[in-house]
Amino acid sequence: MRRTRDSDLAQHLVRKSVDALSDDSGRCDHCGRTPLTGEQVHRYDDGGLLCELCRPLRRVEDARAEVVRHPEHGHAVRVVSRAAA
């Protein structure tokens, strides 16, 4: 019986974390998929987002291309070398 509670808790935590990740990331307005890290997406002035696969469906000049970054982009520790005194 204890294993069932542990597995239920584990499933709940996994679902919660996946839902949190999917809420933060943008989805394509046409196909609904979440673009992969490193993929190019196109944002429109009206707030719309299209993935690279759906881009040919909407050729509008107000789109700006962006590269999808990893969720931890900018949070990494950077090594700084110290200059010899």
Backbone hydrogen bonds in HBPLUS format (Angstrom, degrees):
<---DONOR---> <-ACCEPTOR-->    atom                        ^
c    i                          cat <-CA-CA->   ^        H-A-AA   ^      H-
h    n   atom  resd res      DA  || num        DHA   H-A  angle D-A-AA Bond
n    s   type  num  typ     dist DA aas  dist angle  dist       angle   num
A0005-ARG N   A0001-MET O   3.43 MM   4  6.80 158.0  2.48 149.0 153.1     1
A0006-ASP N   A0002-ARG O   3.06 MM   4  6.33 162.0  2.09 152.8 157.9     2
A0007-SER N   A0003-ARG O   2.86 MM   4  6.04 161.6  1.90 150.5 155.5     3
A0008-ASP N   A0004-THR O   2.89 MM   4  6.02 151.9  1.97 145.3 153.4     4
A0009-LEU N   A0005-ARG O   2.92 MM   4  6.10 155.7  1.98 146.0 152.5     5
A0010-ALA N   A0006-ASP O   2.89 MM   4  6.12 158.4  1.94 147.6 153.9     6
A0011-GLN N   A0007-SER O   2.91 MM   4  6.07 161.6  1.95 146.2 150.9     7
A0012-HIS N   A0008-ASP O   2.93 MM   4  6.11 155.3  2.00 143.9 151.1     8
A0013-LEU N   A0009-LEU O   2.94 MM   4  6.19 160.2  1.98 151.9 156.6     9
A0014-VAL N   A0010-ALA O   2.97 MM   4  6.19 157.7  2.02 150.6 156.7    10
A0015-ARG N   A0011-GLN O   2.96 MM   4  6.13 167.6  1.97 151.4 154.8    11
A0016-LYS N   A0012-HIS O   2.93 MM   4  6.09 158.9  1.98 147.6 154.0    12
A0017-SER N   A0013-LEU O   2.98 MM   4  6.16 158.0  2.03 145.8 151.1    13
A0018-VAL N   A0014-VAL O   2.96 MM   4  6.14 160.3  2.00 153.6 159.1    14
A0019-ASP N   A0015-ARG O   2.90 MM   4  6.04 159.6  1.94 149.2 155.1    15
A0020-ALA N   A0016-LYS O   3.00 MM   4  6.18 152.6  2.08 141.9 149.5    16
A0021-LEU N   A0017-SER O   3.00 MM   4  6.23 154.6  2.06 144.9 151.2    17
A0022-SER N   A0018-VAL O   2.94 MM   4  6.15 161.3  1.98 150.6 155.6    18
A0023-ASP N   A0019-ASP O   2.98 MM   4  6.10 140.3  2.14 142.4 152.5    19
A0024-ASP N   A0020-ALA O   3.34 MM   4  6.53 148.5  2.44 141.1 147.6    20
A0025-SER N   A0021-LEU O   3.25 MM   4  6.48 145.8  2.38 146.2 154.9    21
A0028-CYS N   A0033-ARG O   3.04 MM   5  5.62 168.1  2.05 151.6 153.1    22
A0032-GLY N   A0028-CYS O   2.98 MM   4  4.71 132.9  2.20 116.9 129.6    23
A0029-ASP N   A0049-LEU O   2.82 MM  20  5.73 168.8  1.83 171.6 169.0    24
A0039-GLU N   A0036-LEU O   3.03 MM   3  5.45 161.6  2.07 131.9 134.7    25
A0038-GLY N   A0068-VAL O   2.83 MM  30  5.13 165.9  1.85 138.6 143.6    26
A0068-VAL N   A0039-GLU O   2.85 MM  29  5.52 167.3  1.87 159.7 163.5    27
A0041-VAL N   A0066-GLU O   2.79 MM  25  5.39 161.8  1.83 158.6 164.8    28
A0066-GLU N   A0041-VAL O   2.88 MM  25  5.39 157.1  1.93 154.1 158.3    29
A0042-HIS N   A0050-LEU O   2.89 MM   8  5.25 162.3  1.92 157.6 162.7    30
A0050-LEU N   A0042-HIS O   2.95 MM   8  5.25 157.3  2.00 144.9 152.4    31
A0043-ARG N   A0064-ARG O   2.99 MM  21  5.38 165.6  2.01 152.1 149.0    32
A0064-ARG N   A0043-ARG O   2.83 MM  21  5.38 152.8  1.90 148.6 157.4    33
A0044-TYR N   A0048-GLY O   2.92 MM   4  5.08 157.5  1.97 145.8 147.0    34
A0047-GLY N   A0044-TYR O   2.91 MM   3  5.39 159.4  1.95 119.3 122.3    35
A0057-LEU N   A0054-CYS O   3.02 MM   3  5.62 153.8  2.09 119.2 127.3    36
A0058-ARG N   A0055-ARG O   3.09 MM   3  5.73 157.9  2.14 121.4 126.9    37
A0073-HIS N   A0070-HIS O   2.88 MM   3  5.23 163.1  1.91 124.6 125.6    38
A0075-HIS N   A0072-GLU O   2.98 MM   3  5.43 161.4  2.01 139.1 139.3    39
